[in-house]
């Protein structure tokens, strides 16, 4: 019987995309508090638009942090430095609206006299982790390729070559599947912000002749449909053009829409919030199953009740690519999903979250939730 043919598409965005700017600011605030207080409780969201940065949320911390300084440092790193741009590091107004974490939540998470390893979950909810053998990153191929493109744009812009490249941008990759197997890349859509003096021929040639052949690798082919800046010129970008908000790119952050998602965003949340920590652990568990050859695809769900340390449920799906019972036995043996145990195993009480706030949280080197060691 012929296999079903479908085209799946995923998107990635650059570090200068407005929503990613917001994510990076929120995680930089978290990092700043963790540098001074490893037990800091942080839940902040950021709104960016025109020349305004609004930081709102709850923070309980012993660290002394200056939000405006943190924001300006982030914007310098991203590349928003042009004083002619309404949104630039030295010109934005930073407006913090921050209060302490609710005493009721704090009491539930860390009740007096309790074993620290039995710290309760910071909220209820369900989180998913996913892995697939279809790419070296163990991500769905459309997303893995989209991330490769946007990370390349970010690297080239940071290096200043080409000189006309600006911080905002997107990439969208469509892959043809036969059954569960990717067979070819059908089309790529790329948006690159550029300087006023850059002509269409220049940025089209850069994407088509430099970025795509190198970043798509074996998936690059003659006849590939490529659209670059389909709307025309792209000189006004970032928060000067569009508002950005923390948590609006959860599919970019995770699995590109090709796996389920519990709905919770990551950025701006310390690891007591299982939206983040349990999603990282579930990803490691799913990747471990795939890397050990127990399945070609694996999805792990963990669900929690606020103030309770152990998950109310853990479920494993292998999509008929391996025995789910074997995968579950491995996960039950090797993975402790209590929040404190996750923090300890993955080292989530130290700074470093800003570095994963753009380019996707998964399928990247140098993070503990991607290191399979069982």
C-alpha positions in Angstrom: 0.0 0.0 0.0 1.3 3.4 -1.0 2.5 5.6 1.9 0.6 8.8 2.6 2.4 11.9 1.3 2.2 15.1 3.3 4.1 18.4 3.5 4.9 19.7 7.0 6.2 23.2 7.7 8.0 24.7 10.7 9.3 28.2 11.5 12.2 29.7 13.3 13.0 33.3 14.0 16.2 35.3 14.7 17.4 36.8 17.9 16.1 40.2 16.8 12.5 39.1 16.2 10.3 41.2 18.6 9.0 38.2 20.5 12.5 36.8 20.8 13.8 40.1 22.1 11.2 39.9 24.8 12.1 36.3 25.6 15.8 37.2 25.9 15.1 40.1 28.2 12.9 38.0 30.5 15.6 35.3 30.7 18.4 37.9 31.2 16.4 39.2 34.2 16.2 35.6 35.5 20.0 35.1 35.0 20.8 38.3 36.8 18.8 37.2 39.9 20.3 33.7 39.8 23.8 35.2 39.8 23.1 36.7 43.2 20.6 34.2 44.6 20.4 30.6 43.3 17.0 30.2 45.1 15.5 33.2 43.4 11.8 32.8 42.4 11.3 34.6 39.1 8.3 34.8 36.8 8.5 37.8 34.5 7.2 38.7 31.1 8.4 41.5 28.8 6.6 43.7 26.3 8.6 45.6 23.7 7.3 48.2 21.3 8.8 51.3 19.6 11.0 52.8 22.4 9.3 51.1 25.3 10.3 48.0 27.4 7.8 46.9 30.0 8.8 44.1 32.5 5.9 42.7 34.6 5.7 39.8 37.0 6.7 38.4 40.3 10.2 38.2 41.8 11.4 37.0 45.2 15.1 37.3 45.4 18.0 38.4 47.6 19.9 39.7 44.5 20.2 43.4 43.6 19.3 43.7 39.9 19.0 46.9 37.8 16.4 46.1 35.1 17.3 49.0 32.8 21.0 47.9 32.8 20.1 44.3 32.0 17.8 45.4 29.2 20.4 47.7 27.6 23.0 44.9 27.7 20.7 42.5 26.0 19.8 44.9 23.2 23.5 45.6 22.6 24.1 41.9 22.3 21.3 41.4 19.9 22.4 44.3 17.8 19.9 47.1 18.4 22.4 49.9 18.6 21.4 52.2 15.8 20.4 55.6 17.3 18.3 56.3 14.2 16.1 53.3 15.1 13.3 54.1 17.5 14.1 50.9 19.4 17.8 50.9 20.4 19.8 50.0 23.5 20.6 53.5 24.7 17.2 55.1 23.9 14.5 52.7 25.2 12.5 53.5 28.3 12.4 50.6 30.8 9.3 50.3 32.9 9.4 47.5 35.6 6.1 46.4 37.1 7.2 43.7 39.5 6.0 42.4 42.9 7.0 39.5 45.1 5.8 36.0 44.5 2.5 35.2 46.1 3.0 34.0 49.7 0.5 31.2 49.1 2.5 29.9 46.2 5.8 30.2 48.0 4.4 28.2 50.9 3.2 25.4 48.7 6.5 25.2 46.8 8.8 25.2 49.8 6.9 24.5 53.0 8.9 24.7 56.2 10.5 21.5 57.5 10.2 19.6 54.2 13.0 17.6 52.6 14.4 20.0 50.0 14.2 17.2 47.4 10.4 17.1 47.9 10.0 20.7 46.8 6.5 21.1 45.3 5.8 22.0 41.7 5.3 25.7 41.1 2.1 25.2 39.2 -0.3 22.6 37.8 -0.2 21.6 34.2 1.2 19.2 31.7 4.4 19.3 29.8 5.7 17.4 26.7 9.1 16.3 25.5 9.6 14.9 22.1 12.5 13.4 20.0 12.8 11.9 16.6 15.6 10.2 14.7 14.9 12.1 11.5 17.6 14.7 12.2 20.9 14.7 14.1 19.4 17.3 16.4 16.6 14.7 17.2 14.1 17.4 16.1 11.5 17.3 13.3 13.5 18.0 10.1 11.5 21.1 9.1 12.3 22.8 12.5 15.9 21.6 12.6 16.6 23.1 9.2 14.7 26.4 10.0 16.9 26.7 13.1 20.1 26.2 11.1 19.1 29.0 8.8 18.2 31.6 11.6 21.2 30.7 13.7 23.4 31.3 10.6 21.7 34.7 10.1 22.4 35.5 13.8 26.1 34.5 13.5 26.7 36.4 10.3 25.0 39.5 11.7 27.0 39.4 14.9 30.2 39.0 12.8 29.3 42.0 10.7 29.4 40.1 7.4 27.4 40.9 5.4 27.4 44.5 6.7 23.9 45.2 5.6 22.3 42.4 7.7 20.1 43.6 10.5 18.7 41.7 13.6 15.2 40.8 12.7 14.4 37.8 10.5 12.5 34.5 10.0 12.9 31.2 8.2 10.2 28.7 7.3 11.0 25.2 5.8 8.5 22.9 4.2 9.4 19.2 4.0 7.6 16.4 2.0 7.0 13.2 4.0 6.1 9.8 2.8 4.5 8.1 5.8 6.7 9.2 8.7 9.9 9.6 6.6 11.1 13.0 5.2 12.0 12.6 1.6 12.8 16.2 0.3 12.6 19.9 1.1 9.9 21.4 -0.9 10.3 25.1 -0.2 12.0 27.6 2.0 10.7 31.1 2.9 13.2 33.5 4.5 12.8 37.1 5.7 16.0 39.1 6.3 16.0 42.6 7.7 18.5 44.7 5.8 19.9 48.3 5.6 18.4 51.0 3.5 21.2 50.8 0.9 20.9 47.0 0.3 19.3 46.0 -3.0 17.1 43.0 -3.6 19.6 41.2 -5.7 22.1 41.4 -2.9 20.0 39.8 -0.1 18.5 37.2 -2.5 21.9 36.1 -3.6 23.2 35.9 0.0 20.3 33.6 1.0 20.0 31.5 -2.1 23.7 31.1 -2.9 25.4 31.2 0.5 23.1 30.4 3.4 20.8 27.7 2.0 23.4 25.5 0.3 25.5 25.5 3.4 22.8 25.2 6.1 20.5 22.7 4.3 23.4 20.5 3.4 22.3 17.2 2.0 18.7 18.5 1.9 19.6 21.3 -0.6 18.6 20.5 -4.2 18.1 22.0 -7.6 14.6 23.1 -8.1 14.0 24.0 -4.5 11.4 26.8 -4.2 12.9 29.7 -2.4 11.2 33.0 -1.4 13.3 35.8 0.1 11.5 38.8 1.6 8.3 37.9 -0.3 6.7 41.2 0.7 9.5 43.2 -0.8 12.0 45.4 1.2 12.5 44.7 4.9 14.3 47.7 6.4 12.0 48.5 9.3 12.0 45.5 11.7 12.1 44.5 15.3 10.0 46.3 18.0 10.0 49.5 15.9 7.8 47.7 13.5 5.9 45.1 15.6 5.2 44.5 19.3 7.0 41.7 21.0 5.9 39.7 24.0 7.4 36.9 26.1 6.0 33.4 25.3 4.5 34.0 21.8 7.0 31.7 20.1 6.4 28.4 22.0 6.4 26.3 18.8 9.7 27.9 17.7 11.1 27.1 21.2 10.0 23.5 21.1 9.1 21.2 18.2 7.8 23.4 15.4 4.2 22.3 15.7 5.0 18.7 14.9 4.6 17.5 18.5 2.1 18.3 21.2 2.6 21.2 23.6 1.2 21.8 27.1 0.8 25.5 26.4 3.3 26.9 28.9 6.1 29.2 27.8 9.7 28.9 29.1 11.4 32.3 29.2 11.4 34.4 32.4 10.6 31.4 34.7 12.9 29.9 37.2 13.1 26.1 37.4 10.5 25.7 40.2 8.0 26.4 37.4 7.5 23.0 35.8 6.4 24.6 32.6 10.2 24.9 32.0 12.0 22.4 34.1 9.7 19.4 33.4 9.6 20.2 29.7 13.4 20.1 29.7 13.4 16.8 31.6 10.7 15.3 29.3 12.8 16.2 26.3 15.9 14.5 27.8 13.8 11.4 28.5 12.4 11.3 25.0 15.8 11.9 23.4 17.3 9.1 25.6 14.7 6.6 24.3 15.5 7.5 20.7 19.3 7.7 21.1 19.2 4.2 22.8 17.3 2.8 19.8 14.2 1.9 21.7 12.1 3.9 19.3 12.5 6.2 16.3 10.0 8.7 17.7 9.1 9.3 21.3 6.9 11.7 23.2 6.9 12.0 27.0 4.1 13.8 29.0 4.4 14.8 32.6 1.6 16.4 34.6 1.7 18.1 38.0 -0.4 19.5 40.8 0.8 22.7 42.4 2.7 22.1 45.6 3.1 18.4 45.0 6.6 17.1 44.1 5.9 14.0 42.2 4.0 14.1 38.9 0.4 13.0 39.0 1.1 11.1 35.7 3.8 10.3 33.2 2.9 8.9 29.8 5.0 7.7 26.9 4.1 7.4 23.2 6.4 5.8 20.6 4.1 6.1 17.6 4.4 2.4 16.7 8.2 2.8 16.2 9.2 0.8 19.3 7.7 -0.9 22.4 6.3 1.8 24.6 6.6 -0.5 27.7 10.4 -0.7 27.2 10.6 3.1 26.9 8.5 3.5 30.0 10.7 1.1 32.0 13.8 3.1 31.1 12.2 6.4 32.0 10.9 5.1 35.4 14.3 3.7 36.2 16.5 6.6 35.1 14.4 9.8 35.4 13.3 11.6 38.6 10.6 14.1 37.6 10.4 15.9 41.0 11.3 19.6 40.4 14.2 19.7 42.8 15.6 16.5 41.3 15.3 18.0 37.8 17.1 21.2 39.0 19.9 19.1 40.5 20.4 16.9 37.5 20.2 19.6 34.8 21.9 22.4 36.8 19.0 24.8 36.5 19.8 26.9 39.5 22.6 28.8 37.7 22.6 31.5 35.0 22.6 30.6 31.4 18.9 30.8 30.3 19.3 33.9 28.0 21.6 31.9 25.8 18.8 29.5 24.9 16.0 32.1 24.6 16.5 32.3 20.8 17.3 29.7 18.3 15.2 27.0 20.0 15.7 25.4 23.4 16.3 21.9 22.0 18.6 20.3 19.5 21.5 22.5 20.5 24.9 21.7 22.0 26.1 22.6 25.5 22.9 22.2 27.5 22.3 19.4 30.0 18.9 18.4 28.7 20.4 17.4 25.4 23.2 15.2 26.9 22.2 11.6 27.0 24.2 9.7 29.6 22.2 6.7 30.6 
